């Protein structure tokens, strides 16, 4: 028994160390994915505000990839365990809410990006008049994107950043601000900016 006990202790210590290393790796993956996702969300905000559909399509794809990476890391065994820890558990749970919110935003943005990929203002005009049929075909995707942004905003806005540690606190605060700017019909407004000839020219 005396010979078995030390061996069991060594194995136990090795398992603890291995689990700790695994946790560190998954945490690093989650932090990197969250950082990249926040950057993609910020770029998507700029692309939509500028009405740059081709750029928005690429950015939406990047956001989807980053969010999938974050979700994969957060679903790993070490971080599922860490979600119940007394110190970092709140951060892990908040990160999971962020990933779910960004997944909503990403799905809506990708739908709109697919519908508008390669779109130019001239494509919406036929014989000098706005092609209402083409515009109408784009509206469902714009509405879906707006709804997704609202859902993402509500989920992430429910997080209290003051309870989190840095850098997650700053990242959540920044996301809340950007989504607040985007969630009020941003996609539909961006589409409207692509419609030439809707307003009569002066004089």
Secondary structure as GFF3:
##gff-version 3
##sequence-region A 1 203
A	DSSP	alpha_helix	2	50	.	.	.	ID=ss1
A	DSSP	alpha_helix	53	74	.	.	.	ID=ss2
A	DSSP	alpha_helix	77	82	.	.	.	ID=ss3
A	DSSP	alpha_helix	89	116	.	.	.	ID=ss4
A	DSSP	three_ten_helix	121	124	.	.	.	ID=ss5
A	DSSP	beta_strand	125	126	.	.	.	ID=ss6
A	DSSP	beta_strand	129	130	.	.	.	ID=ss7
A	DSSP	alpha_helix	132	157	.	.	.	ID=ss8
A	DSSP	three_ten_helix	161	163	.	.	.	ID=ss9
A	DSSP	alpha_helix	168	182	.	.	.	ID=ss10
A	DSSP	alpha_helix	186	192	.	.	.	ID=ss11
###
